[in-house]
């Protein structure tokens, strides 16, 4: 998965001044994060490993590339207050909000397992400043799962099966009201944008289908981290 994300990011038009480094959590961090326990364990392993090797302090920013409300984002922000820390989940919410027209359009997430439907829905509402008991967000069309897990996208499952599951989940999302942005809610989906776009073209036709924004959280995260670094230097008092 790390290599797949790195390959997707390398195709971006990035400034020569930006240097990217990837990091994969060591064992016993789970190979695929599928629930709260996996998130907690992966956070514990990464924080311990980074502290042991003093990795973090040599970087200007850290992008947590797990599509979830991952505890690492908050923990690393607390441990390294001078470093910009962002998660690909948060990056995708910000990107979707900036791309939609002010009124009438919505965005949604296509993700892996059923667990993420509730987790990510609550995460979007919380990040938008809403309480759980408040009415739903009119600009958020919801979360639709494929029934797969992150590792399946780079494992031994036949590509045709993955394509069918992703197309099915995308179709359900696109049936919602005026969806203009679809977020790939799993870092393992990096590079699979065309499956989502082709589903939109089949449903809406060439013009409307090709106008759909398909957001890779990793790519969005790299762009927003770069912008955050520029803004920090521009607006900070020292």
N, C-alpha and C positions, 0 to 999 in steps of 0.2 A: 504493500500500500504506500509506503514511504516513497519508493521509486516511482510509482505511478503518479503521485502528487508532484514529485520533483520534475518529472517529464512534462506534465501539464503546465507548470509554472515557467519552465525554461522557454516555452513558446511565447511568453508575454514580451511585449516591447518595454523593457526595463532600462533605466539609466545605468551607465557604466559604473557609476559611483555606488550602486547597490550590490552588496555581496550577500548571497543566500547560502545558508548552511542547514542541512536537515539532521534530525535527531530522531531515533527510534527508541522508545522506552524499552529498557532491558527486562529480562525475566526477574521476578514472577509477574510482571505486568501482563494482562491478558492479550492474546493475539488479536482479538476482536472485542470491542466494547459494546455490550448488548444490554446492560442494565445498570442500576445504581451501584451495585457491588463492584462491577467492573470499573466504573468511573472512580470510585473511592480507592480501589487498589492501585489503579494506574497513577492516580495523583500521588499517593503515598510513595510509590516506587520512584517516580520522576523527581519529586522534591528531594528525596533522600539521595538519589544518584547525582543530581545537580549540585547539591551541597557538598557531597563527597569530593567531586572533581572541580568544584568552583567554576562550572561552565558558564553560568548565566551572566556574570559580571563583565564578560568580554564583548557582549552584544548590546546594540542600541535598542532592539525590540525583540519580542518573542511572539510568535503566532502559534496558538494551541490548535492543532489540526485534527480535532475530534469534533464531529458535528453533534454537539450536545451543550447543555448548560453545565459545562465541565468545571469542577471545583478548582482545577489548576489555574484557571484565569484569575480567580479571586486570590488564591494562595500565592501565586507568583507575583501578582500586583502588590500584595502586602509585603512579601519578602524582598522585593526589588523595586522600591517606589520610584527610582530614577529611570527605570526601563519601561518602555511602552509594552503592555501585554494585552493581546486581543485574541479572542477565539473566533473560529470560522463561523460559528453560529451567529455571534453578535455582528460579524462583518456582513453576513448575508442579509440580516434584518435591515441594517443601515443601507446597504446597496439597493435592496428592493424598494425601500421607502424613497430613495432619491430618484429612482427610475420611473416610478408610477406617476401618472398625471394626478394633480391635486384632488380631483373629485371623480368618483365613479369607478375607478379601477381597483383591482385587488391582486394579491399575490399569495402563493401557497408553497408548501414543501412536499416533495416526494422523498420518502425515506425508506429504511430497511424494515425492521421488525415492528410488531404491534406495540411493543413497549414505548416506542418513540412517539406515537401519536399523542398520548396524554402528556408525556414529558416535554415535548417540544411546543405543544399548544400552551401549556402553562408557562413555559419559558418565554414565548413570544409576548404573552399578555404581561408578564412581570417586567420584561425589558421595555415594554411600551408604557409602563407605569400604571397598569390596570391591576385591580385586585381580582382574585379568582371568582368572587361572587358577582362581579359586575357583568353587564351584558357583553357579548362578544365584540371583537374588533371588526368593524365593517370592512376594513381594508385587508383583513387576513382571511383567506378562503379555507384554511385548514391544513392538516397534515394527512397524507395518504401513504400507506406502507406497501411494500412489495412482498413482505413475508420472508425476505432474505436477511442475512447479516453482512456486516462490512467485509469480512474475509471472503465471502462467496464471490464478490466481484473480481477477485484476483486469485481464485482457487480453481478447483477442478469441475465446477458446475458448467455444463454446456452453455456457450454464449447465447444460443437461441432461446434457452429457458430464461436466462437473465433478461434478455431483450423483451420477451413476452411479459414478464412480471413488471418490468419498468414501464412498458407501454400501457399495461392495464392500470397501474396506479396513476400514471400521468393522465390517462383518459378520464378517470374519476375526478381528478382535480380540475381539469379543463372544463368539466361540466358545470362547475360553479360559476358564479356571476362575474363576468368581465375580468378574467384573470389575464394580467399582462406580464407577470413575472413568475417563473417556476424556479424554485431553489432545489438543487440537488442536496438532499439532507443526509449525506454520508460522504466522508472523505474518500472512501473506496470507489465512489462513482466518478472520480476524476477522469475526464476524457470521454464520457458517455453522453455528452450534450446532444449529439446528433439523433440519438434514440428518442429523446424528449421532443426535439424540434420536428422530427418526421411525424410523430404522433399528432402534433399540433397542425402540421400541414394537411394531414389526412382529414382532420376534424374540421378545420376552418378554411382550407384552401391555401394556395401559395403565398399570397400577399399577407394575409393576417397571420398565418402560421409562422412565416419567416420574420414577422415583426415582434414575435414573442421574445422576451428576455429570458434566457436560460442561465442561471447564476450558479457558478462553481464557487463554493464558499472559500476554498483555498486561494483561488485567483483573486476573489474579492478581498480576502484577508491581506494578501500581499500588497495590493493596491492601497488599501486603507491604512495599513501600517506605515507605508511610505509617506502617505499624505499626513498621517499623524506626526511623523518625525519632522516633516516640514513645518507643520503648524506649531509644534512645540518650540522650534527654533524661532519662529516668527512672532509668537504671541507671549512666550514666557518672559518674565521680567529679568532673567539673568542667564 
